[in-house]
Amino acid sequence: MDAKGSRSPQTAAELIAENDNLLTGLILLRLPEKSLLRFKSVSKHWQSLISSPHFAANHHYRRRRGKNLPSFILATAAQPPEYFSFNPNTRVFLPYTFEHPHTKILQSSHGLLLLECGNPRLGFPRVHYRVYNPTTRKSRKVEFDEYEGRLAWIWGLSLSFDPSISPYYKLICTRRPNFCSTLWIEIYHSELDTWQHITGVEINYTPIHDLQYWAGISCNDGVYWIRPGSKSYRFDIQTRHLEEMSVIKFPRGEPDSSSGNNNYIVESDGNAHCVRTYFGYENKYLIVYELSPDRNTGWVEKYRADLNPVSKAIGCLRVVGIIARGDKEEDSSVLLHAPGTIVRYWFFDKRFEVLCNFASSTIYKEDEFQFETKFCYQFIESLAPV
């Protein structure tokens, strides 16, 4: 206080610290996730602000508009698998471990993962499921409601999370009571920590449903169970309606189209993609199909890449994931895996670059792939609570 007893003017730092809107907008929303996790320890007030689901959603939106690329968790095909994290921004490739033994990743949805965790002390096939944030390393165990005093068979489980729509996630579960010929759908709401049985939606049971309703693709406010070249389905979360989707129609008469064809369903930047690879003896290329958001158009060709120059320089290739950059089409690219390396190929200017060389890793074997496409999971670093 001055000589007259009046209070000294507040500094700019004090003004910001006492105003949540200024503190959040000018400082916290501009910081990376790892810094914010450390800043939670500054005070209980800062911890409360940073832990808010709405703050996490706003932070996700701001970071998504920047130049940060999605990160990846890669799993080897060994049993139990070994996991590795890869960040294209920093080009860091490191081993990744989970808290629970015998963990299997079922699905990635923006910044969250759906995990299947086995406990060897309980004996096979006793497992449980968790929603997991790989940035914060926090998880929540999924608890299921009983049906007529006992658990119904779980025939499928998928995760839906889109911070641009809601800071909370949902789980879509298909279940089959004993001796019933139909499956039903239930939705778990993380905001309320409750399950909701969806009335009026029943699916006739067939032996292939267990393959269709596990680990869907979450985008466009729905969950997709996609089988290239066959029937696929979409569950609309808002209308609670299950609909059959159009079949992907692949081109005919492509060179070497009968050699080494593979289809991969991946999600990137909120869109579902089908990556069709043609790895013949003389020609190697891929086509990326994107699902139209209105679904009336069906699947359209989005990108096409001639991978012969990459293959000649690097060797045999596999797809890791698609990096779609929204409005900046010139930055759209595909991550490729060759034995001991990860390569980025840009669709627009047809250039490629080796991002990571892990030939010195213990998992490396010459002329052998270390990872399969179906075991590569893209995620956006996020503070989303589970």
VOGU-3710 file (C-alpha; in Angstrom, 3 decimals, decimal comma):
1> mdakgsrspq> 0,000/0,000/0,000  1,226/3,566/-0,623  1,552/6,388/1,955  -2,130/7,281/1,641  -3,223/3,699/2,307  -4,436/2,978/-1,210  -3,706/-0,399/-2,725  -0,866/-0,665/-5,270  -1,985/-1,256/-8,853  -2,021/-4,949/-9,827
11> taaeliaend> 0,610/-6,157/-12,218  -0,388/-7,737/-15,528  0,679/-11,151/-14,214  -1,557/-10,777/-11,156  -4,498/-9,712/-13,295  -4,114/-12,759/-15,533  -3,646/-15,133/-12,580  -6,876/-13,947/-10,953  -8,964/-14,051/-14,138  -9,767/-17,572/-15,320
21> nlltglillr> -10,700/-16,455/-18,847  -7,408/-14,595/-19,310  -5,368/-17,348/-17,662  -6,951/-19,998/-19,870  -7,013/-18,066/-23,143  -3,624/-16,334/-22,967  -1,554/-19,066/-21,320  -2,972/-22,512/-20,681  -4,614/-23,154/-24,060  -1,356/-22,280/-25,803
31> lpeksllrfk> 0,764/-24,837/-23,931  1,522/-28,411/-25,056  -0,012/-31,352/-23,235  3,141/-32,420/-21,399  3,629/-28,927/-19,934  0,022/-28,768/-18,770  0,364/-32,095/-16,978  3,265/-30,609/-14,994  1,398/-27,347/-14,351  -1,385/-29,242/-12,607
41> svskhwqsli> 0,871/-29,230/-9,539  1,063/-25,406/-9,425  -2,127/-25,150/-7,377  -5,459/-26,857/-6,812  -7,070/-24,110/-8,864  -4,816/-24,770/-11,857  -5,379/-28,506/-11,462  -9,139/-27,933/-11,535  -8,931/-25,748/-14,663  -6,659/-28,126/-16,598
51> ssphfaanhh> -8,622/-31,242/-15,555  -11,928/-29,859/-16,824  -13,424/-31,873/-19,738  -14,380/-28,623/-21,462  -10,831/-27,261/-21,157  -9,496/-30,508/-22,648  -11,921/-30,212/-25,578  -10,996/-26,566/-26,237  -7,297/-27,379/-25,990  -7,730/-30,294/-28,396
61> yrrrrgknlp> -9,452/-28,013/-30,931  -6,737/-25,339/-30,720  -3,900/-27,863/-31,022  -5,625/-29,629/-33,893  -5,615/-26,373/-35,878  -1,840/-26,178/-35,494  0,892/-28,097/-37,279  1,148/-30,983/-34,839  0,917/-34,394/-36,454  -0,883/-37,304/-34,786
71> sfilataaqp> 1,193/-39,774/-32,808  1,142/-43,564/-33,190  1,338/-46,641/-31,012  2,667/-49,632/-32,916  2,272/-53,232/-31,777  4,322/-56,206/-32,883  2,543/-59,376/-33,947  4,214/-61,368/-31,154  2,189/-62,753/-28,242  2,171/-60,924/-25,966
81> peyfsfnpnt> 2,858/-57,957/-28,261  5,553/-55,375/-27,691  4,403/-51,768/-28,040  6,270/-48,729/-29,320  5,279/-45,073/-29,532  6,230/-42,915/-32,485  5,826/-39,156/-32,769  6,313/-37,792/-36,324  6,818/-34,274/-34,908  9,839/-35,194/-32,800
91> rvflpytfeh> 10,684/-38,386/-34,754  11,101/-40,170/-31,437  10,605/-43,958/-31,421  10,399/-45,472/-27,922  9,144/-48,638/-26,188  5,698/-48,218/-24,658  4,341/-50,195/-21,734  0,855/-50,543/-20,247  0,033/-50,906/-16,571  -2,094/-54,008/-17,012
101> phtkilqssh> -0,637/-57,290/-18,298  -1,603/-58,827/-21,634  -3,043/-55,574/-22,937  -4,453/-55,495/-26,447  -5,489/-52,288/-28,223  -8,903/-52,665/-29,824  -9,474/-49,167/-31,162  -8,226/-45,601/-31,226  -10,637/-42,648/-31,244  -8,949/-39,243/-31,388
111> gllllecgnp> -7,036/-39,022/-28,097  -8,375/-42,163/-26,399  -7,786/-45,901/-26,758  -10,075/-48,843/-26,086  -8,132/-51,656/-24,417  -8,741/-55,329/-23,736  -6,797/-56,405/-20,651  -6,282/-60,011/-19,633  -5,381/-61,144/-16,135  -3,416/-64,432/-16,157
121> rlgfprvhyr> -4,314/-65,078/-12,485  -7,979/-65,401/-13,451  -7,289/-67,807/-16,297  -8,174/-67,562/-19,969  -10,398/-66,077/-21,342  -11,198/-63,775/-18,411  -10,596/-60,229/-19,619  -11,788/-56,741/-18,847  -11,940/-53,545/-20,904  -10,599/-50,047/-20,284
131> vynpttrksr> -10,793/-46,601/-21,847  -7,252/-45,246/-21,790  -5,581/-41,899/-22,472  -1,998/-42,542/-23,698  -1,017/-38,898/-23,046  -2,022/-38,777/-19,378  -1,751/-42,582/-18,899  -5,067/-42,546/-17,037  -7,673/-45,247/-17,597  -11,168/-46,273/-16,538
141> kvefdeyegr> -12,381/-49,838/-16,257  -15,596/-50,544/-18,137  -18,269/-52,040/-15,883  -21,233/-53,721/-17,582  -24,795/-53,908/-16,312  -26,391/-57,278/-15,749  -29,291/-58,732/-17,722  -31,901/-60,621/-15,710  -29,421/-61,215/-12,919  -26,465/-62,201/-15,126
151> lawiwglsls> -24,199/-60,702/-17,733  -25,253/-61,086/-21,339  -22,586/-62,114/-23,829  -20,619/-59,130/-25,101  -20,554/-59,436/-28,890  -18,803/-56,196/-29,682  -17,488/-53,003/-28,108  -16,555/-49,731/-29,812  -15,415/-46,322/-28,615  -16,794/-43,010/-29,899
161> fdpsispyyk> -15,010/-39,814/-28,916  -14,923/-36,488/-30,765  -13,990/-33,431/-28,667  -15,333/-31,126/-31,392  -18,817/-32,503/-30,602  -18,592/-33,294/-26,887  -15,878/-33,449/-24,194  -17,305/-36,830/-23,150  -16,978/-40,220/-24,822  -19,418/-43,042/-25,457
171> lictrrpnfc> -19,100/-46,813/-25,733  -21,322/-48,758/-28,122  -21,799/-52,339/-27,030  -23,579/-55,161/-28,868  -24,730/-57,948/-26,542  -26,432/-61,299/-26,887  -28,373/-62,865/-24,019  -28,021/-66,618/-23,645  -30,076/-68,618/-26,132  -31,333/-65,483/-27,900
181> stlwieiyhs> -31,302/-65,143/-31,678  -30,863/-61,367/-31,643  -28,235/-58,857/-30,582  -29,068/-55,552/-29,001  -27,173/-52,294/-28,665  -26,338/-50,392/-25,486  -24,568/-47,044/-25,087  -22,350/-46,049/-22,184  -22,261/-42,295/-21,406  -19,062/-41,269/-19,618
191> eldtwqhitg> -20,599/-37,989/-18,462  -23,301/-39,844/-16,503  -21,404/-43,108/-15,913  -24,473/-45,050/-17,015  -25,536/-47,527/-19,698  -28,578/-46,918/-21,891  -30,386/-49,774/-23,609  -31,433/-48,769/-27,143  -34,965/-49,947/-27,783  -36,167/-50,777/-31,259
201> veinytpihd> -32,722/-51,784/-32,545  -32,215/-55,528/-32,717  -29,855/-57,415/-34,998  -30,472/-60,950/-36,186  -27,608/-63,051/-34,921  -25,275/-64,764/-37,408  -21,858/-66,315/-36,721  -20,054/-63,422/-38,443  -21,444/-60,699/-36,194  -18,635/-61,198/-33,711
211> lqywagiscn> -16,254/-60,073/-36,451  -18,329/-57,065/-37,478  -19,090/-55,380/-34,182  -15,688/-55,195/-32,523  -13,524/-52,089/-32,723  -15,366/-49,924/-35,201  -14,260/-46,657/-36,757  -15,598/-43,566/-34,975  -16,283/-40,478/-37,104  -19,103/-38,212/-38,311
221> dgvywirpgs> -20,919/-38,739/-34,977  -21,305/-42,433/-35,652  -19,584/-45,781/-35,398  -18,772/-47,721/-38,569  -18,214/-51,450/-38,843  -16,599/-51,711/-42,272  -15,797/-54,849/-44,258  -14,319/-53,918/-47,667  -16,076/-55,662/-50,520  -18,934/-56,831/-48,287
231> ksyrfdiqtr> -21,777/-55,478/-46,166  -20,851/-52,724/-43,752  -22,902/-50,919/-41,126  -23,115/-47,564/-39,386  -24,722/-46,785/-36,053  -25,851/-43,158/-35,806  -25,292/-42,044/-32,216  -27,767/-39,164/-32,416  -30,702/-40,959/-34,067  -29,868/-44,399/-32,562
241> hleemsvikf> -30,368/-45,892/-36,025  -28,400/-48,788/-37,518  -28,039/-48,598/-41,291  -26,382/-50,643/-44,001  -23,692/-48,817/-45,971  -22,696/-48,841/-49,607  -20,085/-51,370/-50,686  -16,640/-50,106/-51,651  -16,212/-50,600/-55,392  -12,615/-51,137/-56,363
251> prgepdsssg> -11,328/-50,349/-59,857  -10,855/-53,142/-62,355  -8,054/-53,686/-64,803  -5,369/-52,005/-62,701  -1,811/-53,198/-63,469  -0,792/-56,063/-61,210  -4,119/-55,767/-59,404  -4,100/-59,507/-58,728  -0,787/-59,362/-56,865  -0,401/-58,462/-53,230
261> nnnyivesdg> -3,673/-56,587/-52,756  -4,616/-55,527/-49,225  -7,313/-53,307/-47,753  -6,836/-51,297/-44,579  -9,551/-49,338/-42,774  -8,136/-46,337/-40,902  -9,477/-43,114/-39,376  -7,698/-39,788/-39,750  -8,753/-36,204/-39,050  -12,325/-37,308/-38,366
271> nahcvrtyfg> -12,769/-39,265/-41,600  -12,928/-42,963/-42,434  -10,501/-44,160/-45,100  -9,953/-47,415/-46,906  -6,359/-47,813/-48,076  -6,081/-50,174/-51,030  -2,504/-51,298/-51,776  -1,272/-52,875/-55,002  2,155/-54,356/-54,416  2,846/-56,348/-57,565
281> yenkylivye> 6,248/-57,492/-58,773  6,800/-54,499/-61,065  4,312/-51,856/-59,858  3,663/-50,720/-56,312  1,080/-48,080/-55,525  -1,877/-47,357/-53,289  -5,282/-45,696/-53,518  -7,001/-44,028/-50,570  -10,806/-43,967/-50,548  -12,632/-41,590/-48,215
291> lspdrntgwv> -16,160/-41,998/-46,930  -18,334/-39,005/-47,759  -19,688/-37,385/-44,552  -23,246/-37,380/-45,944  -22,874/-41,097/-46,804  -25,095/-40,642/-49,875  -22,069/-40,308/-52,129  -20,474/-43,399/-50,603  -16,749/-43,943/-51,038  -14,714/-41,650/-53,301
301> ekyradlnpv> -11,095/-41,814/-54,367  -9,117/-39,261/-52,336  -5,437/-39,954/-53,012  -3,308/-42,091/-55,320  0,397/-42,734/-54,838  3,034/-44,344/-57,032  5,316/-46,061/-54,527  7,820/-47,480/-56,976  10,462/-44,783/-56,194  10,028/-45,380/-52,459
311> skaigclrvv> 10,224/-49,157/-52,825  13,360/-48,956/-54,954  15,057/-46,746/-52,368  13,783/-48,355/-49,155  12,563/-51,870/-49,950  9,308/-53,678/-49,147  6,565/-51,468/-47,701  3,530/-51,547/-45,455  1,073/-48,834/-44,460  1,229/-47,357/-40,947
321> giiargdkee> -1,474/-44,710/-41,292  -2,898/-41,772/-43,211  -2,211/-38,197/-42,125  -4,991/-35,987/-43,470  -4,535/-32,282/-42,914  -8,014/-30,940/-43,624  -7,811/-27,718/-45,621  -4,080/-28,062/-46,248  -4,220/-30,795/-48,836  -0,561/-30,311/-49,724
331> dssvllhapg> 0,399/-31,701/-46,299  -1,660/-34,890/-46,608  0,578/-37,921/-46,499  0,890/-41,598/-45,712  3,244/-43,181/-43,189  4,914/-46,323/-44,501  6,870/-49,025/-42,755  9,854/-50,838/-44,212  11,983/-53,233/-42,130  13,739/-51,038/-39,566
341> tivrywffdk> 12,366/-47,705/-40,814  9,286/-45,454/-40,925  8,851/-43,303/-44,022  6,525/-40,392/-44,782  5,240/-39,940/-48,354  3,479/-36,705/-49,391  0,645/-37,198/-51,891  0,764/-33,650/-53,255  4,400/-33,315/-54,366  5,241/-37,048/-54,404
351> rfevlcnfas> 8,283/-36,744/-52,160  9,253/-39,055/-49,323  11,497/-38,915/-46,287  12,760/-41,421/-43,732  11,490/-40,209/-40,345  12,836/-42,955/-38,131  15,453/-45,698/-38,292  15,177/-48,339/-35,593  17,451/-50,985/-37,121  19,362/-51,076/-33,814
361> stiykedefq> 16,193/-52,035/-31,884  15,926/-55,502/-30,349  12,813/-56,225/-32,437  14,606/-55,628/-35,742  15,202/-58,567/-38,052  16,663/-58,041/-41,480  14,169/-58,232/-44,357  11,260/-58,755/-41,944  8,459/-56,361/-41,070  8,266/-55,443/-37,411
371> fetkfcyqfi> 4,661/-54,159/-37,536  1,432/-54,933/-39,345  -0,977/-52,242/-40,480  -3,848/-53,583/-38,374  -1,685/-53,148/-35,266  -0,838/-49,458/-35,864  -2,987/-47,020/-33,884  -3,129/-43,282/-34,531  -4,031/-40,896/-31,720  -3,979/-37,165/-31,063
381> eslapv> -2,270/-36,119/-27,854  -5,061/-35,036/-25,551  -5,880/-34,114/-21,966  -9,310/-35,726/-22,196  -10,327/-37,256/-18,852  -11,483/-40,851/-18,788
//
